[in-house]
Amino acid sequence: MARHLYGRRWIKTTLMAQEGACQLSIGLDVGGTTFAGGVFAAGELLADGSWSTPADKNAPAVVKALADSVHQLLTRANADISEVRGLAVGMPGNVDRATGLVKDCPNLPVVNGLNMAEALQNRLGQLSVFVANDAYCATLGELRYGAGREVENLLMLTLGTGIGGGIALNDQVLRGPRQMMGEIGHMIIVPDGPKCGCGNIGCFEAVAGKQAVVDLARRYLQYGRESRIDDLTGGDPAEITPQVVAQAARQGDEVASAVMNQVGYYIGLALCNAIVMCDPDIIVLGGGIAAAGEVLFAPVRQTVKYRSPYTGFDVNNIVPAALGNKAGIYGAAAVVEEGLA
Amino acid sequence: MARHLYGRRWIKTTLMAQEGACQLSIGLDVGGTTFAGGVFAAGELLADGSWSTPADKNAPAVVKALADSVHQLLTRANADISEVRGLAVGMPGNVDRATGLVKDCPNLPVVNGLNMAEALQNRLGQLSVFVANDAYCATLGELRYGAGREVENLLMLTLGTGIGGGIALNDQVLRGPRQMMGEIGHMIIVPDGPKCGCGNIGCFEAVAGKQAVVDLARRYLQYGRESRIDDLTGGDPAEITPQVVAQAARQGDEVASAVMNQVGYYIGLALCNAIVMCDPDIIVLGGGIAAAGEVLFAPVRQTVKYRSPYTGFDVNNIVPAALGNKAGIYGAAAVVEEGLA
């Protein structure tokens, strides 16, 4: 471990000696529940961390939490803010990259209307601050440093509190004129399905996001079925999380497997629809829900195998995010690199 | 009319005088039921026509029909094949543009595996022949010469026997590495819906393509409901077409309106899903079914208005194809221009 840190420290020192000061990039990846951050030197992660998002407070509280995390990250990397060339923040919604304005984050509404770039500059000094969509960041991270290193065309999904998506074509991440391109979480998967936070019904996020997974498990359990889920939560439905359901499913629990199969079916349907719209070489699944592993990937692949005959998509090309839940921070660092290039 | 033809003849003659011989481009747009073609000089349509596709015969019969149409078009334009710089054929399915191979046309399977470019060159002589996807052509046609002239980002749908789609971003039509990008006809709209020609169930094409519209009308009428549709068909269900249903709906017929509302709902759902995947400035609806006009566009717009709150897409930007059913031949001519540029 010491050797590992020493190695990274060596990289940083060498790079700084080669190219002068201000060689560090910081990437933040903000979700509705938690946010993560990392300090990078030339795409190499030097230090990282994750924190709770004060989503129930106000915009200044969120800005303060993000700025505090930057200082903590620098301390962990044994670096000074004067060494930082730029910071990029991936936000869970629609942002204006040109101005840094947060336009609409359904799962973090307290920052809607905030100029995040300005707010962070006010707290951190004259740092270059970029604001991007979180799924854009995750997609760019996997494309440049992760599962997409060998391909030019991919679809990336972030399955968490919300569901985001990103499309890369010809080695570029596409977002479209309103940065809506790839917002697969609001694709209608079950036309008469449950309501979604966006004001629609039957959205992918409403049937396969974190709350949907938890609700599904609770509904199965309310009839008194025996399940490992109860062992893992002490029988408290409030303690059920997608991670608990995944763990129980991996242990062979039938209720948890049924939940995973149903969620996997919905994810598979969404992928079928996305495949015809963006023709990816590979599909990369990231975010907390994708961390479930094979208990989720198996029903996803089965659904795509039988429900996408026209495209004949090879389901072996549905792969986990190589950067795990760090795709967003890697990609945010890549946003800094590309923004300052 | 004579004056009109005279005007076009003047354009052609002038252009040929300016730039030498071989100034004409021919575009063909092949569907599962009919095919159309046009002779163009610098994007100006000189002569056009449409013919039945011998879809129930074999590949040589289809090639012969296409080659014969080229000669007929040239006769109509009072031109010789030596004046033609290139020919492009829009095919209803997956093609390899680099080789001219037809890979998979679900609604015209007799040509699957045929090298259409070679086959047409063998019949027509050493003409440059390009093969492209029909929806690619229609999208390029509307983007360059039609409803998309003023925008850079659009989604184009061709609603006919099959349903095709095309995406333009930053003024380029995107098709993806396997030319599947925009194949919205095989998006799953009703997960447990009717079977589709592609081997899937619930595809957009299976609930809103020509056969679906006709089947829906027949099912409404099988209970003996009174309808203008019967007046228009002499009471013969075999005579029902989407055009007949649209005509009856425009005359206020309730059964026909119910069919249009249901099909419009499905089209609207597909558009909602496409909007989050491709973030278009406008959506252009073409093909025989879109020719229904307001009786179809009204329910389409209503559905998108209420089912796409996340994007807030302005439903006034759902517009008919400006080139009507000629978008495909205009776009095929543009393929020749771009292919020979």
Boltz contact constraints between the chains, C-beta under 6 A:
constraints:
  - contact:
      token1: [A, 153]
      token2: [B, 177]
      max_distance: 6.0
  - contact:
      token1: [A, 176]
      token2: [B, 279]
      max_distance: 6.0
  - contact:
      token1: [A, 177]
      token2: [B, 153]
      max_distance: 6.0
  - contact:
      token1: [A, 178]
      token2: [B, 279]
      max_distance: 6.0
  - contact:
      token1: [A, 180]
      token2: [B, 279]
      max_distance: 6.0
  - contact:
      token1: [A, 180]
      token2: [B, 311]
      max_distance: 6.0
  - contact:
      token1: [A, 181]
      token2: [B, 278]
      max_distance: 6.0
  - contact:
      token1: [A, 181]
      token2: [B, 279]
      max_distance: 6.0
  - contact:
      token1: [A, 183]
      token2: [B, 276]
      max_distance: 6.0
  - contact:
      token1: [A, 186]
      token2: [B, 276]
      max_distance: 6.0
  - contact:
      token1: [A, 186]
      token2: [B, 310]
      max_distance: 6.0
  - contact:
      token1: [A, 187]
      token2: [B, 273]
      max_distance: 6.0
  - contact:
      token1: [A, 187]
      token2: [B, 276]
      max_distance: 6.0
  - contact:
      token1: [A, 188]
      token2: [B, 269]
      max_distance: 6.0
  - contact:
      token1: [A, 188]
      token2: [B, 272]
      max_distance: 6.0
  - contact:
      token1: [A, 188]
      token2: [B, 273]
      max_distance: 6.0
  - contact:
      token1: [A, 191]
      token2: [B, 269]
      max_distance: 6.0
  - contact:
      token1: [A, 198]
      token2: [B, 309]
      max_distance: 6.0
  - contact:
      token1: [A, 198]
      token2: [B, 310]
      max_distance: 6.0
  - contact:
      token1: [A, 199]
      token2: [B, 309]
      max_distance: 6.0
  - contact:
      token1: [A, 200]
      token2: [B, 307]
      max_distance: 6.0
  - contact:
      token1: [A, 200]
      token2: [B, 309]
      max_distance: 6.0
  - contact:
      token1: [A, 269]
      token2: [B, 188]
      max_distance: 6.0
  - contact:
      token1: [A, 269]
      token2: [B, 191]
      max_distance: 6.0
  - contact:
      token1: [A, 272]
      token2: [B, 188]
      max_distance: 6.0
  - contact:
      token1: [A, 273]
      token2: [B, 187]
      max_distance: 6.0
  - contact:
      token1: [A, 273]
      token2: [B, 188]
      max_distance: 6.0
  - contact:
      token1: [A, 273]
      token2: [B, 273]
      max_distance: 6.0
  - contact:
      token1: [A, 276]
      token2: [B, 183]
      max_distance: 6.0
  - contact:
      token1: [A, 276]
      token2: [B, 186]
      max_distance: 6.0
  - contact:
      token1: [A, 276]
      token2: [B, 187]
      max_distance: 6.0
  - contact:
      token1: [A, 277]
      token2: [B, 277]
      max_distance: 6.0
  - contact:
      token1: [A, 278]
      token2: [B, 181]
      max_distance: 6.0
  - contact:
      token1: [A, 279]
      token2: [B, 176]
      max_distance: 6.0
  - contact:
      token1: [A, 279]
      token2: [B, 178]
      max_distance: 6.0
  - contact:
      token1: [A, 279]
      token2: [B, 180]
      max_distance: 6.0
  - contact:
      token1: [A, 279]
      token2: [B, 181]
      max_distance: 6.0
  - contact:
      token1: [A, 307]
      token2: [B, 200]
      max_distance: 6.0
  - contact:
      token1: [A, 309]
      token2: [B, 198]
      max_distance: 6.0
  - contact:
      token1: [A, 309]
      token2: [B, 199]
      max_distance: 6.0
  - contact:
      token1: [A, 309]
      token2: [B, 200]
      max_distance: 6.0
  - contact:
      token1: [A, 310]
      token2: [B, 186]
      max_distance: 6.0
  - contact:
      token1: [A, 310]
      token2: [B, 198]
      max_distance: 6.0
  - contact:
      token1: [A, 311]
      token2: [B, 180]
      max_distance: 6.0
